[in-house]
């Protein structure tokens, strides 16, 4: 069997085992060990490669950037318990309810605020599905439009910082960037931080929210029955001065928290890890301010944080072993040859990688794709001249799009689990299709105007 087949076969077996539903970390590490032993028997693999694995483990333990993961998870889960989303949706609905499509626009804005506050996609989709979807249906919104708005707004937590996904992707992109520079002979490589990716994703995320709102406004204008204004009897419950006081009470606390977290990063006062600790304290204070903080809640938040954090880091350890064995089979060389030999150069290589990730996003979680695929293709694409910040933002939006795409998008499963029986699965599928095209439009915009992702990091950090 040709030597080039081994790494490709290893990758295929790992994906197959993942699709069978086995735990990610053990699927990756188990595949790595299986192929390592098989390679030794076939005299095509040297077990001495495993000597580097302990150093990889200690590298993960010493990585200060990854400390931000449990901190942001804690902040997000704590804010979820504070019931802030319910108040935001109710108040913003009254604020925009006078105009057609106003309730849908308010859901988008709240989705963006929750994304910038929690950064946990699944929790946001479920929360908004439980609260905002029944409200929109009660006020005669189209089933498909309401479903699409909730699913698309809930996934904004993937691209709008602070996002757990951006932290992980930023760390992987940073490592890939250093590998690419070393491979090109630069033995004093510059680093790309998670903060760079946070700042780089901010403007594209806000533009995406603007595209959502513009689409809802167009639909409300063309099809008034699909997105009506709220009835007067609902709007009259709180009006004038009282409404603005209520808006201030609901909006100011989360906005202060967002300013504390993102503002400290943008101002260069704190790293993402340090800002995450600010977010934790702010989340506790905000929950206490809402009267939701007690020992039971604190215990539940800490248990949930521990569970999610353990899952992420065990996957990281398994993926580290997988990538080590993959490189032992010279898989990086094989993939590099495949991508560089494509007609069309870097553009073709990038499009092929994005298409593969998009399809894999139907079946695999973001963590699996980030830990398995990005370390393999990232250094190669960066060696071909792509900007690391731009590449990271493009990957994040691409996978966000795949999570919305029927029939396997993860956000659709989350929403289907909490949607009323009156909303069919086909309603959800039809509703997300326009938002998928909007996200593809966002990718096209970034392709032609990469400065949308690189300009702000250049201003803040001098890296763009």
VMD Tcl script that draws the C-alpha trace (Angstrom):
set ca {
  {0.00 0.00 0.00}
  {1.45 3.44 -0.96}
  {2.74 5.36 2.06}
  {0.54 8.38 1.21}
  {-2.58 6.28 1.83}
  {-1.91 5.81 5.57}
  {-2.61 9.38 6.79}
  {-5.68 9.70 4.54}
  {-6.99 6.35 5.76}
  {-6.32 7.40 9.35}
  {-8.31 10.60 8.86}
  {-11.18 8.71 7.23}
  {-11.33 6.11 10.01}
  {-11.39 8.84 12.68}
  {-14.30 10.62 10.96}
  {-16.16 7.30 10.55}
  {-15.79 6.47 14.25}
  {-16.96 9.96 15.21}
  {-20.03 9.58 13.00}
  {-20.84 6.33 14.82}
  {-21.33 8.42 17.96}
  {-18.35 7.40 20.06}
  {-16.88 10.01 22.46}
  {-14.70 12.45 20.55}
  {-11.59 12.35 22.73}
  {-11.44 8.56 22.85}
  {-12.25 8.23 19.14}
  {-9.29 10.45 18.23}
  {-6.80 8.96 20.66}
  {-7.99 5.40 19.97}
  {-7.59 5.87 16.21}
  {-4.12 7.31 16.78}
  {-2.98 4.36 18.92}
  {-4.54 1.83 16.53}
  {-2.76 3.27 13.50}
  {0.49 3.72 15.40}
  {0.56 0.01 16.29}
  {-0.48 -0.90 12.75}
  {2.28 1.34 11.38}
  {4.88 -0.32 13.58}
  {3.79 -3.74 12.31}
  {4.05 -2.49 8.72}
  {7.39 -0.83 9.51}
  {6.12 2.62 8.43}
  {5.85 4.30 11.83}
  {8.34 4.95 14.62}
  {6.98 4.73 18.18}
  {9.56 7.30 19.27}
  {7.09 9.91 18.03}
  {5.13 9.30 21.24}
  {8.06 10.74 23.16}
  {6.81 14.19 22.22}
  {3.34 13.59 23.66}
  {4.14 14.38 27.35}
  {5.58 17.71 26.25}
  {2.37 18.41 24.34}
  {0.34 17.71 27.48}
  {2.49 20.06 29.54}
  {2.21 22.64 26.75}
  {-1.57 22.52 27.09}
  {-1.28 22.84 30.87}
  {1.05 25.83 30.57}
  {-1.07 27.60 27.95}
  {-2.44 30.67 29.73}
  {-4.79 31.48 26.86}
  {-6.80 28.32 27.54}
  {-7.53 29.51 31.09}
  {-10.10 31.80 29.46}
  {-12.22 28.78 28.50}
  {-13.46 27.80 32.00}
  {-13.80 31.48 32.92}
  {-16.01 32.35 29.94}
  {-18.01 29.14 30.41}
  {-18.63 30.13 34.04}
  {-19.68 33.63 32.98}
  {-22.04 32.32 30.31}
  {-23.71 29.72 32.53}
  {-24.05 32.23 35.37}
  {-25.76 34.75 33.07}
  {-28.04 32.02 31.78}
  {-29.22 31.47 35.37}
  {-29.75 35.22 35.89}
  {-32.86 35.19 33.65}
  {-31.47 38.20 31.79}
  {-32.57 36.84 28.41}
  {-36.27 36.83 29.38}
  {-36.22 40.49 30.43}
  {-34.23 41.53 27.36}
  {-36.63 39.84 24.96}
  {-39.72 41.25 26.66}
  {-38.41 44.81 26.88}
  {-36.84 44.99 23.42}
  {-40.05 43.54 21.98}
  {-42.02 46.44 23.45}
  {-39.43 48.94 22.22}
  {-39.54 47.79 18.58}
  {-43.05 46.34 18.61}
  {-44.65 49.40 17.02}
  {-43.13 48.62 13.63}
  {-43.77 45.61 11.43}
  {-41.10 43.00 12.04}
  {-40.12 44.81 15.24}
  {-40.36 41.72 17.43}
  {-38.12 39.79 15.02}
  {-35.61 42.65 14.99}
  {-35.61 42.70 18.79}
  {-34.87 38.94 18.81}
  {-31.82 39.56 16.57}
  {-30.56 42.35 18.83}
  {-31.06 40.25 21.95}
  {-29.29 37.36 20.22}
  {-26.31 39.63 19.59}
  {-26.34 40.88 23.19}
  {-26.53 37.35 24.56}
  {-23.73 36.31 22.20}
  {-21.55 39.11 23.53}
  {-22.50 38.20 27.10}
  {-22.43 34.40 27.16}
  {-20.70 33.06 24.05}
  {-22.45 29.66 24.38}
  {-24.33 28.82 21.17}
  {-26.43 25.84 22.27}
  {-27.69 27.54 25.42}
  {-28.61 30.69 23.47}
  {-30.59 28.80 20.82}
  {-32.47 26.80 23.45}
  {-33.18 29.84 25.64}
  {-34.44 31.95 22.75}
  {-36.42 29.00 21.37}
  {-38.22 28.61 24.69}
  {-38.95 32.30 25.16}
  {-39.05 34.22 21.88}
  {-40.40 31.59 19.47}
  {-43.74 31.16 21.33}
  {-44.03 34.95 21.59}
  {-43.59 35.48 17.86}
  {-46.04 32.70 17.06}
  {-48.58 34.19 19.49}
  {-48.40 37.49 17.61}
  {-48.99 35.73 14.27}
  {-45.47 35.62 12.90}
  {-44.91 33.12 10.11}
  {-43.73 29.77 11.53}
  {-40.80 29.59 9.14}
  {-39.69 33.21 9.62}
  {-39.88 32.97 13.41}
  {-37.90 29.72 13.40}
  {-35.25 31.14 11.10}
  {-34.81 34.28 13.20}
  {-34.38 32.29 16.43}
  {-31.96 29.74 14.96}
  {-29.82 32.35 13.17}
  {-29.76 34.78 16.12}
  {-28.85 31.97 18.52}
  {-25.78 31.01 16.50}
  {-24.36 34.55 16.67}
  {-22.56 33.39 19.81}
  {-20.14 31.60 17.51}
  {-18.83 34.71 15.76}
  {-19.46 37.58 18.19}
  {-16.83 37.66 20.97}
  {-16.37 36.58 23.68}
  {-16.94 33.15 22.15}
  {-15.62 29.86 23.50}
  {-15.28 28.75 19.90}
  {-13.15 31.78 18.99}
  {-10.86 31.12 21.97}
  {-10.20 27.55 20.84}
  {-9.91 28.50 17.18}
  {-7.62 31.41 18.05}
  {-5.26 29.14 19.97}
  {-5.15 26.61 17.12}
  {-4.65 29.34 14.48}
  {-1.85 30.85 16.58}
  {-0.06 27.49 16.73}
  {-0.58 26.98 12.99}
  {0.79 30.47 12.30}
  {3.96 29.73 14.25}
  {4.41 26.39 12.47}
  {4.00 28.09 9.09}
  {6.59 30.73 9.94}
  {9.09 28.14 11.18}
  {8.55 26.08 8.02}
  {9.35 29.18 5.95}
  {12.61 29.73 7.82}
  {11.52 32.40 10.29}
  {12.96 31.14 13.57}
  {11.65 34.13 15.53}
  {7.97 33.74 14.66}
  {5.44 36.36 15.59}
  {2.31 35.20 17.38}
  {-1.37 35.76 16.68}
  {-3.35 35.98 19.89}
  {-6.91 35.08 20.74}
  {-7.41 38.81 21.32}
  {-6.56 39.42 17.65}
  {-9.27 36.97 16.58}
  {-11.77 38.46 19.06}
  {-11.22 41.94 17.67}
  {-11.13 40.67 14.08}
  {-14.48 38.90 14.43}
  {-16.25 41.89 15.98}
  {-17.00 43.93 12.84}
  {-18.02 40.92 10.67}
  {-20.31 39.79 13.49}
  {-21.98 43.19 13.69}
  {-22.34 43.36 9.89}
  {-23.99 39.92 10.00}
  {-26.48 41.19 12.59}
  {-27.17 44.15 10.31}
  {-27.85 41.80 7.38}
  {-30.29 39.83 9.52}
  {-32.17 42.97 10.55}
  {-32.24 44.29 6.97}
  {-33.71 40.99 5.74}
  {-36.42 41.00 8.44}
  {-37.33 44.61 7.57}
  {-37.61 43.70 3.87}
  {-39.84 40.69 4.62}
  {-42.02 42.80 6.94}
  {-42.43 45.38 4.15}
  {-43.17 42.84 1.40}
  {-45.23 40.39 3.49}
  {-46.88 42.30 6.37}
  {-48.79 39.21 7.51}
  {-45.54 37.27 8.05}
  {-44.13 39.80 10.55}
  {-46.88 42.04 11.97}
  {-46.51 44.80 14.53}
  {-47.55 44.05 18.09}
  {-51.17 44.80 19.03}
  {-51.86 48.15 20.69}
  {-53.17 46.54 23.86}
  {-49.75 44.93 24.39}
  {-47.81 48.10 23.67}
  {-50.01 50.21 25.97}
  {-49.01 48.17 29.03}
  {-45.74 50.13 29.29}
  {-45.30 53.38 27.33}
  {-43.46 56.67 27.29}
  {-41.16 57.44 30.19}
  {-41.86 54.15 31.97}
  {-40.83 52.17 28.88}
  {-37.50 53.96 28.59}
  {-36.83 53.50 32.30}
  {-37.49 49.79 31.91}
  {-35.26 49.62 28.84}
  {-32.47 51.32 30.79}
  {-32.79 48.95 33.72}
  {-32.68 45.90 31.47}
  {-30.04 47.05 28.98}
  {-27.52 48.89 31.13}
  {-26.29 45.92 33.26}
  {-25.46 43.59 30.31}
  {-24.02 46.50 28.32}
  {-21.74 47.35 31.24}
  {-20.65 43.73 31.39}
  {-19.95 43.67 27.64}
  {-18.01 46.93 27.93}
  {-16.03 45.49 30.83}
  {-15.09 42.36 28.91}
  {-14.75 43.50 25.30}
  {-13.90 47.08 26.18}
  {-10.90 46.05 28.26}
  {-9.65 43.92 25.35}
  {-10.21 46.63 22.73}
  {-8.55 49.24 24.94}
  {-5.54 46.98 25.42}
  {-6.05 46.98 29.19}
  {-6.51 43.23 29.49}
  {-5.83 40.00 27.65}
  {-8.84 37.77 26.84}
  {-7.96 35.63 29.86}
  {-7.88 38.62 32.18}
  {-11.08 39.97 30.62}
  {-12.72 36.59 31.22}
  {-12.05 36.93 34.94}
  {-13.67 40.36 34.83}
  {-16.64 38.73 33.09}
  {-16.92 36.09 35.82}
  {-17.10 38.70 38.56}
  {-19.52 40.77 36.47}
  {-21.72 37.72 35.86}
  {-21.91 37.01 39.59}
  {-22.71 40.66 40.38}
  {-25.36 40.82 37.64}
  {-27.01 37.60 38.82}
  {-27.03 38.92 42.38}
  {-28.48 42.21 41.12}
  {-31.33 40.22 39.51}
  {-31.95 38.45 42.82}
  {-31.10 35.03 41.35}
  {-27.83 34.31 43.19}
  {-27.76 31.69 45.93}
  {-25.62 28.72 46.93}
  {-27.72 26.28 44.91}
  {-27.33 28.33 41.73}
  {-23.61 28.80 42.36}
  {-23.15 25.05 42.84}
  {-25.08 24.25 39.63}
  {-23.03 26.78 37.66}
  {-19.73 25.38 38.95}
  {-20.76 21.78 38.17}
  {-21.85 22.70 34.63}
  {-18.64 24.67 34.09}
  {-16.56 21.71 35.26}
  {-18.39 19.28 32.97}
  {-18.01 21.45 29.85}
  {-14.41 22.35 30.67}
  {-13.43 18.70 31.18}
  {-15.04 17.80 27.86}
  {-13.08 20.49 26.00}
  {-9.70 19.61 27.48}
  {-10.07 15.84 27.16}
  {-10.92 16.40 23.48}
  {-7.84 18.61 23.22}
  {-5.61 15.86 24.64}
  {-7.10 13.26 22.29}
  {-6.72 15.57 19.30}
  {-3.13 16.28 20.26}
  {-2.32 12.55 20.11}
  {-4.16 12.23 16.79}
  {-2.23 15.08 15.18}
  {1.07 13.69 16.52}
  {0.52 10.28 14.91}
  {-0.85 11.92 11.75}
  {2.38 13.86 11.40}
  {4.32 10.68 12.13}
  {2.81 9.28 8.94}
  {3.85 12.52 7.19}
  {0.20 13.41 6.77}
  {1.01 17.12 6.79}
  {3.31 16.57 3.80}
  {0.60 14.63 1.94}
  {-2.05 17.30 2.58}
  {0.41 20.06 1.65}
  {1.11 18.36 -1.68}
  {-2.60 17.86 -2.36}
  {-3.50 21.50 -1.69}
  {-0.54 23.09 -3.48}
  {-1.02 20.92 -6.56}
  {-4.60 22.10 -7.10}
  {-5.16 24.27 -10.19}
  {-5.91 27.84 -9.20}
  {-3.35 28.13 -6.41}
  {-4.26 29.46 -2.99}
  {-7.83 30.39 -3.95}
  {-8.65 26.80 -4.97}
  {-6.93 25.35 -1.91}
  {-8.86 27.69 0.38}
  {-12.20 26.96 -1.29}
  {-11.64 23.20 -1.09}
  {-10.78 23.39 2.61}
  {-13.80 25.58 3.35}
  {-16.09 23.21 1.44}
  {-14.75 20.20 3.35}
  {-15.23 22.00 6.68}
  {-18.74 23.08 5.65}
  {-19.74 19.49 4.87}
  {-18.09 18.15 8.04}
  {-20.02 20.75 10.02}
  {-23.21 18.84 9.17}
  {-22.02 15.83 11.15}
  {-19.29 16.91 13.56}
  {-19.14 19.49 16.34}
  {-16.97 22.60 16.07}
  {-14.50 21.24 18.63}
  {-13.84 18.13 16.55}
  {-13.32 20.07 13.33}
  {-11.12 22.68 15.00}
  {-8.88 20.17 16.77}
  {-8.62 17.70 13.86}
  {-8.81 19.67 10.60}
  {-7.42 23.14 11.37}
  {-4.02 21.95 12.72}
  {-3.55 19.98 9.48}
  {-4.61 22.55 6.88}
  {-3.96 25.76 8.84}
  {-0.14 25.88 8.49}
  {-0.38 25.01 4.79}
  {-2.89 27.78 4.00}
  {-0.89 30.29 6.04}
  {2.30 29.31 4.21}
  {0.44 30.09 0.99}
  {0.06 33.69 2.15}
  {-3.37 33.91 3.83}
  {-3.79 36.24 6.80}
  {-4.26 34.24 10.05}
  {-6.91 36.56 11.53}
  {-8.89 36.63 8.29}
  {-8.61 32.84 7.98}
  {-9.86 32.33 11.54}
  {-12.88 34.59 11.03}
  {-13.73 32.91 7.71}
  {-13.58 29.45 9.31}
  {-15.80 30.57 12.20}
  {-18.47 32.02 9.88}
  {-18.24 29.01 7.56}
  {-18.91 26.57 10.38}
  {-21.64 28.82 11.76}
  {-23.29 28.50 8.35}
  {-22.98 24.71 8.32}
  {-24.58 24.54 11.80}
  {-27.68 26.19 10.28}
  {-27.84 24.10 7.11}
  {-30.55 21.41 6.80}
  {-30.89 18.58 7.41}
  {-28.03 18.11 9.90}
  {-27.31 21.58 11.33}
  {-26.78 21.44 15.08}
  {-28.75 24.65 15.71}
  {-31.74 23.02 14.00}
  {-31.60 20.08 16.40}
  {-31.44 22.44 19.39}
  {-34.44 24.41 18.12}
  {-36.45 21.31 17.14}
  {-36.07 20.05 20.71}
  {-37.79 23.10 22.23}
  {-40.09 24.30 19.43}
  {-43.88 23.90 19.87}
  {-45.65 21.07 18.04}
  {-47.30 23.65 15.77}
  {-43.86 24.33 14.22}
  {-42.90 21.50 11.87}
  {-39.37 20.46 11.03}
  {-39.94 21.69 7.48}
  {-40.89 25.12 8.87}
  {-37.53 25.29 10.60}
  {-35.68 24.17 7.47}
  {-37.48 26.72 5.27}
  {-36.92 29.48 7.83}
  {-33.13 29.13 8.04}
  {-32.47 29.02 4.27}
  {-32.49 32.85 3.77}
  {-30.16 33.28 6.75}
  {-27.80 30.68 5.29}
  {-27.59 32.78 2.13}
  {-26.97 35.88 4.26}
  {-24.04 34.14 5.96}
  {-22.68 33.01 2.59}
  {-23.00 36.65 1.50}
  {-20.96 37.58 4.58}
  {-18.25 35.15 3.48}
  {-18.24 36.70 0.00}
  {-17.99 40.19 1.50}
  {-15.01 39.09 3.61}
  {-13.41 37.47 0.57}
  {-13.45 40.74 -1.37}
  {-12.91 43.02 1.66}
  {-10.59 41.13 4.03}
  {-9.85 44.41 5.82}
  {-13.25 44.06 7.49}
  {-11.58 41.40 9.66}
  {-8.01 42.74 9.73}
  {-8.44 46.51 10.08}
  {-9.57 46.67 13.72}
  {-6.87 44.28 15.02}
  {-4.36 46.46 13.22}
  {-5.68 49.53 15.04}
  {-5.82 47.84 18.45}
  {-2.77 45.58 18.35}
  {-0.84 46.72 15.29}
  {-1.14 43.28 13.69}
  {-3.50 43.95 10.77}
}
mol new
graphics top color blue
foreach p $ca { graphics top sphere $p radius 0.5 }
foreach p [lrange $ca 0 end-1] q [lrange $ca 1 end] { graphics top cylinder $p $q radius 0.2 }
display resetview
